């Protein structure tokens, strides 16, 4: 008998549509059925490119005997964490609180009223390696629900009370910037870059904060980390793009998933690192720009959908030549394979410039760069290897389009395009924004996802926040106020829908969740927290649209984040960046409004210089044509002597206009 997932707009749920488990999608129906049957609800949260999710699906959810036990004892709900991040965040809070560790698949058992009473991650079907078997676990929980109901309900209520959010944030003493950077540095790997270990994530949001701080210590941590990321096995040297994280401290062996959000964020981070790296260090600059260009090429080659949107990610697993599924096999090489592709002479030339560290059978390993790089020849060789690799069995692609992640890419393309003078990337961002607006916005309602043009789940806070932030950046780069108008519209909706009592923002509208645990994420994971993105969007749009209420609302949200920044600066990258920017504003370097009156459609040297040199928090706007949608910013701002002309305004003070990009740094960094 088919379950209830066949009509889903999530590829991950569709993968489970043929399971003998009677899965329901997340929604009222599953809880109604649980109440009628008087059984608990089992929620299994995962995503398409999750290795252990696939293992548990194969071992347990595809087994008719295991499914019979599950169906007899619980109502089963499958959740795609990328489609329903608010459910994922709330249930991950539960699992972390109950077990001290989290991960996917995340398995949580709830009462029919949505109160959690048991949680874990992966379970084998039968007891193995110290883990209970899933069959015995489900049977035991079903028996507990029938025979010891009062204990189960009491436990669930205690968990809910423990996780209940504080209504108002405590008054936090303002931390000292230097102490926060020192706390971050305590976890820094001075040899290989990055933070913590042995498992290491790129942590783009923290790198952004260090680049905002800009002192020698912070810059060294950011630049060294970015260099090791680009040289390491975590970067796909052959095809471009970053894998999700490294399983070792040296960035050699990645977990081979490739996610849109990682690459969109790191695209912008590489551009920011490039612009904060001095002219006298061209080798490092070349590394960062190389990573950006190879990443954009990979995104366009492997991640773009026919409707112009970009897919969520690529799986870690694929089939080897013998047809066996193996993690990472698509990306691995040895010297013989390289010689077969390049020929012996070119392979010998390449040998000292790349490092192959075997870590699997058959002496296969990732490709890493070392030494000084001859980019033209290296890129040609990598393209040849890419052509050879294209004949392998490729990893599966999760073809759902996620609003926030596509908007992250818009923001990254604009930032990197303007800094690295790749105007085609800004045009690409414009096309993506057009596609995203058409596909995911309808009469004041924003979608979180779509799958092959089929509408998916409703948007959550991060979707609104990223649309507003990226559209405002696009408006500045193109001089088209329609994008600023849309950013304002979306931001007004977000403030109305997601505002929390403490001044921060909820992940999801308060009355829209079936759970008794509220999703209220204030720390970063791989992406910045919804509240941190809202702060950035409110500040950028507030400055550009001359909406003082947006700036005031950002201040309230920023204050709510202060306790988190103080307690865990390493996991609060964008909130830390906002704090550091505000700290500079208190000393006279307030966010600048920058207007460049252009003489052509394409960005001038002056515009490129503005994007490369402007302090963090600045709003840069190109006046390409007459456009009244930018309010007073464009009043009487026209090119002088037929030359592009730039005005820098800070607070209520506007400085003398400049026409030579060499003169621009002084007003951009002048304190008032």
C-alpha positions in Angstrom: 0.0 0.0 0.0 1.5 3.4 -0.9 2.1 5.9 1.8 1.3 9.6 1.7 4.5 11.1 0.3 4.0 10.6 -3.5 2.7 14.1 -4.1 5.4 15.8 -2.2 7.4 18.7 -3.6 10.5 17.3 -1.8 12.8 14.9 -3.6 13.9 13.5 -0.2 10.3 12.7 0.7 9.7 11.2 -2.7 12.6 8.9 -2.2 10.6 7.4 0.7 7.2 7.2 -1.2 7.7 3.5 -1.9 8.7 2.5 1.6 6.4 0.1 3.4 6.4 2.5 6.3 3.1 4.5 6.2 4.8 7.9 6.1 2.9 11.1 6.3 4.4 14.5 5.4 4.6 17.1 8.2 1.1 18.5 8.9 -2.1 18.4 10.9 -3.3 15.1 9.3 -0.6 13.0 10.9 -1.3 14.3 14.3 -5.1 13.9 13.8 -4.5 10.3 12.9 -2.3 9.8 15.9 -5.0 11.1 18.2 -7.6 8.9 16.6 -5.4 5.8 16.9 -4.1 6.9 20.3 -0.5 6.3 19.4 2.7 8.5 19.5 4.1 10.3 16.4 7.5 9.3 15.2 9.2 12.1 13.3 12.3 11.3 11.1 14.2 14.3 9.9 16.8 14.0 7.1 17.8 15.3 3.7 18.6 14.0 0.3 22.4 14.1 0.5 22.6 12.7 4.0 24.7 9.4 4.0 23.3 8.0 7.3 19.7 8.9 6.3 20.2 6.7 3.3 21.6 3.9 5.4 18.7 4.0 7.9 16.2 4.1 5.0 17.8 1.0 3.4 18.2 -1.0 6.6 14.9 -0.1 8.4 12.4 1.9 6.4 12.6 -0.4 3.3 12.3 -3.6 5.3 8.7 -4.8 5.4 9.2 -6.6 8.8 10.6 -3.5 10.4 7.9 -1.3 8.8 5.2 -3.6 10.2 6.5 -2.9 13.8 6.7 0.9 13.1 3.2 1.1 11.5 1.7 -0.9 14.5 3.1 1.4 17.2 3.3 4.9 15.8 2.2 7.4 13.1 5.3 8.1 11.1 6.2 11.5 9.7 9.0 12.2 7.3 10.6 15.7 7.3 13.0 17.2 4.8 15.1 19.5 7.0 15.8 21.7 4.0 12.1 22.2 3.3 11.1 22.5 6.9 14.0 24.1 8.7 11.8 25.3 11.6 10.8 21.7 12.4 14.4 20.6 12.1 15.6 23.4 14.4 13.0 22.7 17.0 13.5 19.0 17.0 17.3 19.3 17.0 16.9 21.4 20.2 15.1 18.4 21.7 17.7 15.8 20.6 20.6 17.9 21.9 18.9 18.5 25.2 18.0 14.8 25.7 21.2 13.2 24.4 23.9 15.9 24.3 24.6 15.3 20.6 22.7 15.8 17.3 22.9 14.8 13.7 20.9 13.3 10.9 18.7 11.4 10.6 17.1 12.9 13.6 14.5 10.6 15.2 12.1 12.1 17.7 9.0 10.6 19.3 6.1 12.9 20.2 2.8 12.7 21.9 -0.2 13.4 19.6 -0.2 16.9 21.1 3.3 17.5 19.7 5.3 17.1 23.0 8.6 15.2 22.6 9.4 12.3 25.0 12.3 10.4 23.3 15.0 11.4 20.8 18.0 10.0 19.0 19.7 10.0 15.6 20.7 6.9 13.6 19.5 3.4 14.8 20.3 0.1 13.2 17.4 -2.3 12.7 18.7 -4.7 15.3 21.0 -4.0 18.3 24.6 -3.4 17.1 27.7 -1.7 18.3 26.2 -0.4 21.5 23.2 1.1 19.8 19.7 -0.3 20.5 17.9 -1.9 17.6 15.2 0.3 16.0 12.6 -2.6 16.2 13.1 -3.1 19.9 13.1 0.7 20.5 9.8 1.3 18.7 8.2 -1.7 20.5 9.4 -0.5 23.9 8.2 3.1 23.3 4.8 1.8 22.1 4.5 -0.3 25.2 5.5 2.6 27.4 2.8 4.7 25.8 0.1 2.1 26.4 1.2 0.9 29.8 2.9 3.9 31.5 1.2 6.8 29.8 1.4 9.2 32.8 5.2 8.8 33.0 5.6 9.5 29.3 3.4 12.6 29.4 5.1 13.9 32.5 8.5 13.4 30.8 7.3 15.2 27.7 6.0 18.2 29.7 9.3 18.5 31.6 11.2 18.6 28.3 8.9 21.2 26.8 9.3 23.4 30.0 13.1 23.0 29.8 13.1 24.2 26.2 10.6 27.0 26.7 12.2 30.3 25.4 12.8 33.2 27.7 10.2 35.9 27.1 12.7 38.8 27.4 16.4 38.8 26.9 18.4 39.6 30.0 20.2 42.9 30.0 23.7 42.1 28.7 26.8 44.0 29.4 28.4 45.2 26.2 31.5 43.0 25.5 34.9 44.2 24.4 35.7 43.6 20.8 39.2 42.5 21.5 38.1 39.9 24.1 35.6 38.4 21.6 38.4 38.0 18.9 40.6 36.5 21.6 37.9 34.0 22.5 37.5 33.0 18.8 41.3 32.7 18.5 41.5 30.2 21.3 40.0 27.5 19.0 42.1 28.6 16.0 44.5 26.1 14.3 47.5 28.2 13.6 49.1 25.6 11.3 46.2 24.5 9.0 43.7 27.3 9.6 40.1 26.8 10.7 38.6 26.4 14.1 38.2 23.3 16.3 38.7 19.9 15.1 39.4 17.2 14.0 36.1 17.7 12.1 36.3 21.2 10.6 33.6 23.3 8.8 34.5 26.3 6.6 32.5 28.6 8.9 32.1 31.4 6.3 30.1 33.6 8.8 32.9 33.6 11.3 35.5 34.4 8.6 33.3 37.3 7.5 33.4 38.7 11.1 37.2 38.4 11.2 37.4 40.3 7.9 35.1 43.0 9.3 37.4 43.4 12.4 40.4 43.7 10.0 43.2 43.9 12.6 46.4 41.9 11.8 45.4 39.0 14.1 41.9 38.7 12.7 43.1 39.1 9.1 45.7 36.4 9.5 43.2 33.9 10.9 40.8 34.6 8.0 43.4 34.7 5.2 45.2 31.6 6.4 42.0 29.7 6.7 40.8 30.7 3.3 44.1 29.7 1.7 44.0 26.3 3.3 40.4 25.8 2.2 41.3 26.6 -1.4 44.4 24.5 -1.4 42.8 21.5 0.4 40.8 18.5 -0.5 37.7 20.2 0.8 37.8 22.3 -2.4 37.0 20.3 -5.6 40.2 21.2 -7.5 39.0 19.5 -10.6 35.4 20.7 -10.9 35.2 23.7 -8.5 33.0 24.2 -5.5 33.5 23.4 -1.8 32.5 20.2 -0.1 30.5 20.5 3.2 33.2 19.9 5.8 36.5 18.2 6.4 36.7 15.0 8.5 40.3 15.8 9.5 42.1 18.9 10.8 44.2 19.4 7.6 41.2 19.8 5.1 42.3 16.6 3.3 39.3 14.3 3.5 36.0 16.0 3.1 32.5 14.8 3.6 31.7 14.9 -0.1 28.3 16.5 -0.2 28.2 19.8 -2.1 25.6 22.2 -0.8 24.4 25.4 -2.5 24.4 27.4 0.8 28.1 26.6 1.5 29.2 27.7 -1.9 27.0 30.8 -2.1 28.4 32.0 1.3 32.0 31.1 0.5 31.8 32.8 -2.9 31.1 36.1 -1.0 33.7 35.3 1.7 36.4 34.7 -0.9 35.6 38.0 -2.5 35.7 39.7 0.9 39.0 38.0 1.7 40.4 39.1 -1.7 39.5 42.7 -1.0 41.1 42.7 2.5 44.3 41.2 1.2 47.0 43.7 0.3 48.1 44.4 -3.2 51.6 43.1 -2.3 50.3 39.6 -1.7 49.1 38.7 -5.2 49.6 34.9 -4.7 46.9 34.8 -2.0 44.6 37.1 -4.0 44.9 34.7 -6.9 44.0 31.8 -4.8 40.8 33.5 -3.6 39.7 34.7 -7.0 40.5 31.3 -8.5 38.2 29.6 -5.9 35.4 32.1 -6.8 35.7 31.6 -10.5 35.9 27.8 -10.4 32.9 27.8 -8.0 30.7 30.0 -10.2 31.6 27.8 -13.2 30.7 24.6 -11.2 27.4 26.2 -10.1 26.4 27.0 -13.6 27.5 23.7 -15.0 26.0 21.3 -12.4 23.5 23.2 -10.2 21.4 25.3 -12.5 17.8 24.2 -13.3 16.0 24.9 -16.6 13.8 27.5 -14.8 16.9 29.5 -13.8 16.9 28.5 -10.1 19.6 26.5 -8.5 19.3 23.1 -6.8 19.9 22.4 -3.1 22.9 20.1 -3.4 24.8 17.1 -4.6 24.9 13.7 -2.8 28.1 12.5 -1.3 27.7 9.0 -2.7 27.9 7.6 -6.3 28.7 4.3 -7.9 32.2 3.1 -8.7 33.2 1.3 -11.9 31.9 -2.0 -10.5 28.5 -0.5 -9.6 29.1 -0.3 -5.9 27.9 2.8 -4.1 30.7 4.6 -2.3 31.1 7.9 -0.7 33.3 10.4 -2.6 34.4 7.9 -5.3 33.4 10.4 -8.0 36.0 12.9 -6.8 39.0 10.6 -6.1 42.2 10.1 -8.1 45.6 8.4 -8.1 48.6 9.1 -10.2 47.7 6.4 -12.7 44.3 7.9 -13.3 45.8 11.4 -13.7 48.4 10.0 -16.2 45.7 8.3 -18.2 43.9 11.6 -18.5 46.8 14.0 -19.1 49.5 11.9 -20.6 52.8 11.1 -18.9 54.6 14.4 -19.7 51.9 16.7 -18.4 51.2 14.4 -15.4 54.9 14.6 -14.5 54.8 18.4 -14.7 51.7 18.5 -12.5 53.0 16.0 -9.9 55.0 18.5 -7.7 52.2 21.0 -7.8 49.4 18.8 -6.6 49.3 16.6 -3.6 47.5 13.2 -3.7 47.0 11.8 -0.2 45.5 8.3 -0.4 43.0 7.6 2.3 40.9 4.8 0.7 41.5 1.5 -0.9 43.0 1.5 -4.4 45.3 4.3 -3.3 42.7 6.9 -4.2 42.7 10.4 -2.7 41.7 14.0 -3.1 43.6 16.5 -5.2 45.3 19.4 -3.2 47.3 22.3 -4.5 50.7 23.1 -3.2 53.5 25.5 -4.0 53.3 28.5 -6.3 50.7 28.0 -9.0 50.9 28.6 -12.7 47.1 29.2 -13.0 46.6 29.0 -16.8 48.3 25.6 -17.1 46.8 24.2 -13.9 43.3 25.2 -14.9 43.8 23.6 -18.3 44.9 20.4 -16.7 42.0 20.5 -14.2 39.6 21.0 -17.2 41.1 17.9 -18.8 40.6 15.9 -15.6 37.1 17.2 -15.4 36.3 15.9 -18.9 37.7 12.5 -17.9 35.7 12.6 -14.6 32.5 13.3 -16.5 32.5 9.7 -17.7 32.1 8.5 -14.2 28.8 7.9 -12.5 27.8 11.3 -11.0 26.3 11.8 -7.5 22.6 12.3 -7.3 21.2 15.9 -7.4 18.6 17.2 -5.0 16.6 19.2 -7.4 14.4 21.2 -5.0 15.0 25.0 -5.1 15.2 26.7 -1.8 14.5 30.4 -1.5 17.0 31.4 1.1 19.8 29.5 -0.6 19.1 30.9 -4.0 19.0 34.4 -2.4 22.4 33.7 -0.8 23.7 33.0 -4.3 22.3 36.3 -5.6 24.1 38.1 -2.7 27.4 36.1 -3.4 27.3 36.8 -7.1 26.7 40.5 -6.6 29.5 40.8 -4.0 32.0 38.7 -5.9 31.0 40.2 -9.3 31.6 43.7 -8.2 34.8 43.1 -6.2 36.4 40.9 -8.8 35.0 42.9 -11.7 33.0 40.0 -13.2 30.0 42.0 -14.4 28.5 38.9 -16.0 28.0 37.5 -12.5 25.9 40.5 -11.5 23.8 39.9 -14.7 23.5 36.3 -13.6 22.3 37.4 -10.2 19.7 39.6 -11.9 18.4 36.7 -13.9 18.3 34.5 -10.8 16.4 37.2 -8.9 13.9 37.4 -11.7 13.4 33.7 -11.7 13.1 33.4 -8.0 10.6 36.3 -7.7 8.4 34.7 -10.4 8.5 31.2 -9.0 8.4 31.8 -5.2 6.5 35.1 -4.6 2.7 35.3 -4.9 0.5 38.1 -3.5 2.4 38.7 -0.3 3.2 35.0 0.2 6.7 33.6 -0.2 7.5 29.9 -0.8 10.3 28.1 0.9 10.8 25.6 -1.8 9.7 24.3 -5.2 10.4 21.1 -7.0 10.2 21.0 -10.8 8.0 24.1 -10.7 5.7 22.4 -8.1 5.1 24.7 -5.1 6.5 23.4 -1.8 6.4 24.5 1.8 5.7 28.1 2.9 8.7 30.4 3.6 10.3 30.8 7.0 12.1 33.8 8.4 15.5 33.1 6.8 13.8 33.1 3.3 12.3 36.5 3.8 15.6 37.9 5.3 17.8 36.6 2.5 15.4 37.9 -0.2 15.5 41.4 1.3 19.3 41.4 1.9 20.1 40.1 -1.6 17.6 42.2 -3.5 18.9 45.4 -1.8 22.4 44.5 -2.8 21.2 43.8 -6.4 19.5 47.2 -6.4 22.7 48.9 -5.5 24.8 47.1 -8.1 22.3 47.6 -11.0 20.8 51.0 -10.1 17.3 49.4 -10.5 15.0 50.5 -7.6 12.5 47.8 -8.3 14.7 45.4 -6.4 14.8 47.8 -3.4 11.0 48.1 -3.5 10.7 44.4 -3.4 13.2 44.2 -0.5 11.1 46.7 1.4 7.9 44.8 0.8 9.4 41.5 1.9 11.1 43.0 4.9 7.8 44.6 6.1 6.2 41.2 5.9 9.1 39.5 7.8 8.9 42.0 10.7 5.2 41.5 11.0 5.3 37.7 10.8 8.4 36.7 12.8 9.1 39.3 15.5 9.8 37.8 18.9 9.1 39.3 22.3 12.8 39.8 23.1 13.4 41.8 19.9 14.9 39.0 17.9 13.1 36.9 15.2 11.5 33.5 15.4 12.4 30.9 12.8 8.7 30.5 11.9 5.4 32.3 12.6 4.4 31.7 16.2 1.0 30.2 15.5 2.0 28.1 12.5 3.8 25.2 14.2 2.3 21.9 15.3 5.1 21.6 17.9 5.1 22.7 21.5 8.8 23.6 21.1 9.4 26.9 19.4 12.1 27.1 16.7 14.1 30.2 17.8 17.6 29.9 16.5 20.1 32.6 17.6 23.4 30.9 16.9 24.9 30.2 13.5 25.3 26.7 12.0 26.6 26.5 8.5 24.4 29.5 7.7 23.9 32.7 9.8 21.0 32.6 12.2 17.7 34.1 10.9 17.9 36.9 13.3 21.4 37.8 12.2 20.4 37.9 8.6 17.4 40.1 9.5 19.7 42.5 11.3 21.9 42.8 8.2 18.9 43.2 5.9 17.2 45.8 8.1 20.4 47.9 8.2 21.1 47.7 4.5 17.5 48.3 3.4 16.9 50.9 6.1 19.9 52.9 4.9 19.1 52.6 1.2 15.3 53.1 1.5 15.7 55.8 4.2 13.6 53.8 6.6 14.7 54.8 10.1 12.2 52.3 11.6 14.2 49.5 10.0 17.4 50.6 11.5 15.8 50.9 14.9 14.3 47.4 14.6 17.8 46.1 13.7 19.2 47.7 16.9 16.6 45.8 19.0 17.4 42.5 17.3 21.1 43.2 17.7 20.7 43.8 21.4 18.8 40.4 21.7 21.8 38.7 20.1 24.4 40.2 22.5 24.2 37.5 25.1 24.8 34.9 22.4 27.7 36.8 20.9 29.3 37.1 24.3 28.8 33.5 25.2 29.6 31.8 21.9 31.3 34.3 19.5 32.7 31.4 17.4 29.1 30.3 16.6 27.7 33.8 16.1 29.7 35.0 13.1 27.3 37.5 11.5 26.0 38.7 14.9 29.6 39.3 15.8 30.2 41.1 12.5 27.3 43.4 13.3 28.6 44.0 16.8 32.1 44.9 15.4 30.5 47.3 12.8 28.5 49.0 15.5 31.6 49.2 17.7 33.3 51.2 14.9 30.2 53.4 14.4 30.5 54.4 18.0 34.0 55.7 17.2 32.9 57.7 14.3 32.9 55.2 11.4 29.2 55.0 10.8 27.9 52.9 7.9 28.3 55.0 4.7 25.8 55.6 2.0 27.8 55.7 -1.3 26.4 56.8 -4.6 28.3 56.5 -7.9 26.9 58.4 -10.8 27.9 56.3 -13.8 28.4 57.2 -17.4 27.8 53.7 -18.8 25.8 50.6 -17.9 28.8 48.6 -16.9 30.5 49.5 -13.6 33.3 52.0 -13.7 36.7 51.8 -12.0 35.2 54.1 -9.4 32.4 51.7 -8.7 34.8 48.7 -8.5 36.9 50.7 -6.0 33.9 51.5 -3.9 33.0 47.8 -3.6 36.6 46.9 -2.8 37.3 49.6 -0.2 34.0 50.5 1.5 33.9 49.7 5.3 31.5 46.9 6.4 27.9 48.0 6.6 28.1 50.5 3.8 25.3 50.7 1.2 26.6 51.3 -2.3 24.3 52.4 -5.1 25.1 53.0 -8.7 23.1 55.7 -10.4 23.0 54.4 -14.0 19.7 56.1 -15.1 17.3 58.5 -13.6 15.4 56.5 -11.0 13.3 58.2 -8.4 13.0 54.9 -6.4 16.2 55.6 -4.4 14.6 58.6 -2.7 17.0 61.5 -1.9 20.1 59.5 -2.6 20.1 60.3 -6.3 19.0 64.0 -6.0 21.3 66.2 -8.0 23.8 63.3 -8.3 25.1 63.3 -11.9 28.5 62.7 -13.4 30.9 65.7 -13.2 32.7 66.6 -16.5 31.3 63.4 -18.1 33.3 61.3 -15.6 31.8 58.8 -13.1 31.5 60.6 -9.8 31.2 59.3 -6.2 29.5 60.8 -3.2 30.1 59.4 0.3 27.7 60.3 3.1 28.0 59.3 6.7 25.2 60.1 9.1 24.0 63.6 8.1 27.3 64.6 6.5 28.2 64.2 2.8 31.8 64.7 1.7 33.0 66.4 -1.4 32.5 64.2 -4.5 35.4 62.4 -6.1 36.0 61.4 -9.7 39.3 59.5 -9.3 39.2 56.1 -7.6 42.6 56.8 -6.1 41.0 59.6 -4.0 38.1 57.4 -2.8 39.6 55.7 0.2 40.0 58.8 2.3 36.2 59.8 2.4 35.2 56.1 2.7 37.2 55.8 5.9 36.8 59.3 7.3 35.4 59.4 10.8 32.8 62.0 11.8 
